[in-house]
């Protein structure tokens, strides 16, 4: 039988592999008695792991969500993936660079030597397209607050400083009364974060720079979402920034859903619209000079892609897939 500490780690690892575990099956997998199983579960709870017990003859255990973050257990691939993600996050422009660097250092310190060597051998340098002015940093807590309000459909109250006051750091500048708005979309455009919302006082749609927003608490009442003009956030934002005639717009523009956080995508699509769709997903509207070029550009993210439209973009992905498959087959035959 394993020692208690090793057995607890094995138990925790099993609980993370599936949603529900029958108690008898867990005890069998660990080669322990049901009584020992109950004691081990209690020990994990004392360490902060929120393990939920289901009653009945087929009762079992589930690893739930708690109010505090307990020690985490990762396999080798998860640990390496986490470290790489943290390296990338240090250049995300979402105001989490310092926290990501500290988190990476913490993860690295507790890694076994074989994994530290793999991480230390990987050097990631993020190079962005030069901009006339550097994009302003946004406090990550502000982004979280805005994203939560969008998701919950709760009215926001916030102070909105003028660009000149923020850029010069003039704290003495007189701030107008708090703005009241119904938040609808949190997006990025040209490397900046924006909130698209219905301004309740001006009774009109507005785009607010996130780096100039200071949210007030608590949030206001819930609201029923209004329909955005044109029904599409990308078209709405493009009209605001490019003008109604879309001067300088791309001839081919498509929309996809990516299995990546918005903060990971935004630094690389300066002329596109990125909308947050949860902690691990985003909506991306991007343009290019041709449909195959657009499909190839989207493929560089190396993530699961769902094409929302138009049909020409789907056809372009199929077209490239055939070419790539032929290229792979031809390369294999010459090998």
N, C-alpha and C positions, 0 to 999 in steps of 0.2 A: 504494500500500500504506500502511496506517496506521502511525503511529509506534509504537514498541515499547510505551510506556505505555498508549496508547489501545487497542492490539491486545490487551494483557493484560486490560484491563477488558472488552473485547468477548468474549474467551475465557471469562472468569469468568462473565459474564452468561449465555452459552450453556450452560455447565456447570450452571447453577442452574435451567435451564428443563426439563430432562428427566433421567431417572435415568442412562441410558447413552448415550454418543455414540461412534459409530465414528470412528476417527481420520481416515480419508479424508474423511468428511463434514464434520468440524470444519475441516479444512484448506481444504476447498472453500468453506465458508461464510465463512471469514476471508480467502480468496484468498491463501493462503501455501502453501509447500511442506511436506511431511511432516517434513522435517528442522527447519524453523523451528518447526513445531508442537511437536516434542519439546523444543526449547530453551525455548519459552514455557511449557510445562508444568513444566519444571524450575525456571524463575524463580518461578512461582506457588508451587511447593513450598517454595522458599527463603523465601518470604514467610509460610509457615505454613499454606497451604491443602493439606489432605490429599487429593490427587488419586490415585486408584487406577487402575492400568493393567491392562487385560485382554489376555492373550496370544492368539496365533493369527492366522490370515489376516484375520479380521474384528475384530481387536483394537481396543480403543478406550479411553475414559477415563470415569471417574465421580468426582464430588465426594463424598468420604466424610466421616466424622466423625473428628475428631482429638482430641488430648489438651489442646490449647490453642485459644483462640478467636482466629482470625485476623481481619484487617480484613474487614468485611462490605460487600456491595454491594446497594443497594436501588433499585428504581425509584421514581418520584415518589409513586405511590399507596401503596406499602409504607412509605415514609419518613413520610408523613403519618399513616398508620394507626398506626405505631409510636409517634409522638409523642403522638397522642391516647390510646393505651393507657397510656402512661407518665403522662400527666396524671391519668387515672382511678386508676392504681395508687397515686398519692400519697395517696389517701383510702381504700385498700382495707382497712385494719385488720389486715393480715397481717404487720406488722412490716417492711415493705419501703419505707415512705414516703420515708425519707431517700435510700435507694439509688435509688429511682425518680426522685426530683427531680434527683439528680446525673446519672443516665443521660439524662434529658430535656435537661439543660443541655449534655451532651456531644454528643448527637445534633443539637441545635439549632445548635451552633457550626459543625458541618461541613456544614450544609445550605446549598444555594444560596439566594440572596436571595429568589427567587420562592417557595420553599417556606417560608422563615422568616416571610415576610409572612402566609402562610396560617395558620401555626401561631400566630403572635402575635395574629392577629385572633380566634382561638378561645379563649374563656374558659370553663372548665368549673368549675362549683361543685356539689359533691356535698352534698346536704342529707339527713340521715338522721332517722328518727323519734326524737324525744327518748326517752332511757332514764332510769330512776331513777338509774343510776350509769353512768359511761362504761365501754365495753367495754375490757378489758385488752389491751395489745399483746402479740403473740406473736412471738418471734424467728423470722425466716424460716428459719433453719437448723434450728430445731426442727421446723417444719412439714415441711421437706424430709426430715429424718431419719425422722419418723413415717410420712410418705407412702411413703418407700422401703421401710420395714419392712413396711407393709401390703401393698405390691405384691409383695415378695419372700417374704412369709409367714415372716419371721424373728422369733424371740422377742426381746422388748425387755427391757433392764434400765434402770431409770431411778429417779432420786430424785424424790419427790413431796412438795413442801412443803405445809404447811397453808395454808389461805386467809389466816389471820391473819398468819402469818409473811411471806407474800408481800406482803400489803397494807400492812403496817407497815414492811417492809424490815428485819425483825429477823434478821440473819444469825447471831445467837447461839442462835436457837431450835434445839433438838435435832431433827435429822432422823432419822426411822426408817430401818431398813435398806432398801436398794434394792428396789423392786418388780420383780417378774418377771411379764410378761404376754404373751399372744399377741394382737397387734394385728389387728383385723378391719376397722375403718372409721374414716376421718378425716372428721369432719362439722362443721357449724356449726349452732348453735341459739341464737336470740336474740342474734345478733351475737358470740357466743363460739365458739371452736374447741374441739372435744372429740375424744378418742380413745375409741372403743368397743373393748373388749378383754376377753379371758378372763384373769382374775387367777389365776395358777398357785398362789400361796400360799393364797389364800382360796377357791379352787376355785369361782369364781362370776363372772358377767359384771359388768363395771364400766364406768362412763363417767368418764374422767379429763379435767380441764381442761388444755388444751394449754399454757396460760400458766404452769401450776404444774409442768410436766414438765421435768426436766433429764436427757436421755438419757445413758447410759453406753455406752462402746464397749469392745470390739466387741459387735455384736449376737449373740444366742444362735443355737442350731440352728434349722433350718427345721421347720415344723410343718404338719400336715394341718388345714385349717380346720374348726372346729366349726360346727354349725348354730345360728344365732342363734335365741333363743326367738321363736316366731311366724314365723321365716323372713324377717322384714322389719325392716330397721334403723330405718325411720321409725316403725313401730308400737312397736318396742322403746324408742326414745328418748322418744316421746310418752308411753308408760306411765311412764317414769322421771320425767319432768318435769311431766306433767299429772295423773298418778295413773291407776290402773287403770280408773276410770270416765270418763277423758278429759274431766274437768270443763273447760269453756271451749273444747272442741275445735270445729272448724268442721263444719257438716253435710255439706259436699262437700270431699273430699280426693283429690288425684290425684298421679300420679308421671310425670315426664318425664325425658328425657336432653337436655341442652343442649350445644351446641357452644361453650361458654364455660368458662374456668377457674373453679374454685370460688371463688377469691378475688375475682372480679369479680361473682359472683352474691350471695355471702353478705351484703354490706352492705345489700341491698335486700329480704331475706326474713327478717325478725326472728322470725317465728313459724313458719318452715318449717325443713326439714332439707335441708342441702346436703352431698352426699357427693362427695369428690374421685374422679374417674375417669381421671386422667391430667393432663398439663400444660394441655390445651386442652378438656377435657370434664368435665362433672359431672352428678350425679344430683340432682334436686330433687323433694322431696315438699312440697306446699303445699296449704293449704286456703282456702276462700272460702264465702260465703253462698249461691252458686249456681254451677252448672256453666259457664254463659256468662261469669259474672264471673271465674271461675278461668281460663278459656281466654284472656280478654282480659288478665288480669294476667300470664300467662305470655308472651303475645305482645309485651309491652313490652320484652322483652330483645333483640328484633330479631336472633335467631340461629336456626339450624336446630334444630327441636324434633322429638323422637321420643316419641310418647305410649306409655308403658308400660301405663298403665291408670288408671281403669277405662274401660269402653266409653262411659259417659256423658260422659267428658271428650273422647273422640274425636268423639262426636256434637256436642258443644258447639263444637268447632273447626270442624266442617263447617257448623254453623248460622251461626256468625259469618262464615265465609268467603262464604256466600251473601249475607248482609246487606251485607258490605263490597263485594262485587262489584257488587251492585245499586246501592249508593251511588255507586260510582265511575262506573258507566254513566250514572246519572241526572245526575251532575255534568257529565259530558262532553256530554250532550245539551243541557243548559242553557247550556253555554259557547258 
